[in-house]
Amino acid sequence: MSDTTALRTQRARITAVTSGKGGVGKTFVSSNLAAALARRGERVLVLDADLGLANLDVVLNLYPKITLHDVFTGKHRLEDAIVPVAGGFSVLLAGSGMVEYSRLTPEVRDQLLQTIEAVTPQFDRVLLDTGAGISDVVLYTVSLAHDVLVVTTPEPTAMTDAYATIKVLATTQARRALQLVVNQVLKPGEGRTIRGQLQLVIDRYVSPGLDAPVKLDFLGELPVDPAVREAVQRRQLLLELYPGSPAAQAMIALAARVAQ
Amino acid sequence: MSASPPPPAESKLPAAAAAPASAALNVDAALSLLRQSGHEPPAGPVGSAAWLQNLIDALCELSSRDALTGLANRRHFEMVLAREIDRVARAGEPALLLLLDLDHFKGVNDNHGHAAGDLVLKAVAEALLECVRPMDTVARIGGEEFAIVLPNCPPAFGPTVAERVRTRVERRPVTIGLTEKISVTVSVGGAFAPQWVRSSVRLWLERADLQLYNAKTSGRNRAVFEPAAVSLVTAEEKGLLFGTSYSEHDDDQESRDGPA
């Protein structure tokens, strides 16, 4: 996606965080990556685009008064729904009343597009925390992003769903470069091995027949770390609670690569 | 049409009727183009704004048609395709693209001459027009290549339409000369635009073209459709992803490796 260079100085770089399978730590990655990027001086917004099953508020222990739902229904202005959080970034929450938006009607699409267009001038980066699966809402949300960050774990089901996501994005959205984060790795280097394995299958089954090969960039891995569990249970950011933990350090390294 | 003589320079714009700007315009070539292609001269007082508008409209119409068959030409077809991609992204209505290629057309030209080939192309164009709705666009996009864009076409109807087109061409022998009849068949490749997602003209064409290729290589005179957009991960892909060897001795291997 090289057509945005001119805009980059004025408008946020939009990165979709997606996974295929749920429960691989997508929202954990989005929120802590946002905190790590904020530490680097970026103005970051995390948009909870998981319209059907939003949980960024749960992860961050927020009780938002105003959500995207209120913006969509015209009760509140968008500015009032953008909430600064402890990690030094802002969030825009879907809110639990969004179940009716889990189906992608033209209204939802237009509202989502308008929302993103309205927020991009105010931030350096917008992270779109998408829902799980490869639904039309997820595909649409991802189609709005410059970059796609795929989160997986070493679990076979997670890898299979990550592969399916990459395949669909490559064939239906002409994505030729995607980024991979491997969460919950048991031993160092496991993430890189998984990337290699995914790339192998992509080269064999996805790239042939396309105009250009699909490249999966390895962005980094996050180790299994008791500190993560602790932070999640206490509903706080890992980077706030245990900034020195191995997973937090890995997240900081990840942010450095994202910012490049 | 290539044999037509250069146009006689006979059109004169009455100076009184012409606006100052149009008086200086040389429209002779445009008028003779229209005449040559069988169009009526533009309506309205010669040189008036309405007359010029009609002339421009007629030229636009002319530049969007295929000279031999009267179908939309490639330029117009690509414009329709781009418009349809916009509409599908906005409204989510499924749209189908069919690419058609006459089977063994070179043989027609070689055995019966190019005049016969032209007759066949015209007959096929008529057959295609008979098979579609007024809202659909039928185009000739290459020598013996045709395309049909079908807006708002539910996926279940795709194969029905393609089959109708295929049989219509097959059952319509073309009379050449006095008595000789030749039958032609057509191979069809179909792909739906991904709903809600902004595709590109090139990508959509590429996908339909791949299916056309599949129709050709699997024996011609048939219609082949792209499998459902959200493709699942096959056993072979999983095998490669997780390093299992999927040889013909699969079962043996599984039973051998199972207890390990």
Contacts between the chains, C-beta under 8 A, distances in Angstrom:
chain1	res1	chain2	res2	distance
A	104	B	92	7.1
A	104	B	196	5.6
A	106	B	90	6.5
A	106	B	91	6.0
A	106	B	92	6.6
A	109	B	90	7.6
A	109	B	92	7.9
A	109	B	196	6.6
A	134	B	230	5.6
A	136	B	92	7.7
A	136	B	195	6.4
A	136	B	196	5.0
A	136	B	197	8.0
A	139	B	194	7.5
A	139	B	196	6.7
A	139	B	197	5.4
A	140	B	196	4.7
A	140	B	197	6.3
A	143	B	196	7.9
A	143	B	197	5.1
A	143	B	198	6.0
A	156	B	241	8.0
A	156	B	242	6.1
A	159	B	241	6.2
A	159	B	242	7.7
A	160	B	233	5.4
A	160	B	238	6.3
A	160	B	241	6.8
A	163	B	233	6.0
A	163	B	237	6.9
A	163	B	241	6.1
A	164	B	230	7.9
A	164	B	231	7.6
A	164	B	232	6.9
A	164	B	233	5.1
A	167	B	231	6.3
A	167	B	233	7.4
A	168	B	229	7.4
A	168	B	230	5.8
A	168	B	231	6.9
A	171	B	207	7.6
A	171	B	231	7.3
A	172	B	194	4.2
A	172	B	197	5.7
A	172	B	199	6.9
A	172	B	229	6.1
A	173	B	194	7.7
A	173	B	197	6.0
A	173	B	199	7.6
A	174	B	199	7.6
A	174	B	200	6.3
A	174	B	203	5.2
A	197	B	241	5.9
A	197	B	242	7.7
A	197	B	243	7.3
A	198	B	241	7.0
A	200	B	240	6.3
A	200	B	241	7.8
A	201	B	237	5.5
A	201	B	240	4.8
A	201	B	241	4.9
A	204	B	237	7.9
A	204	B	240	6.0
A	205	B	234	7.7
A	205	B	236	7.4
A	205	B	237	5.2
A	205	B	240	7.5
A	209	B	210	6.0
A	211	B	202	7.7
A	211	B	206	6.8
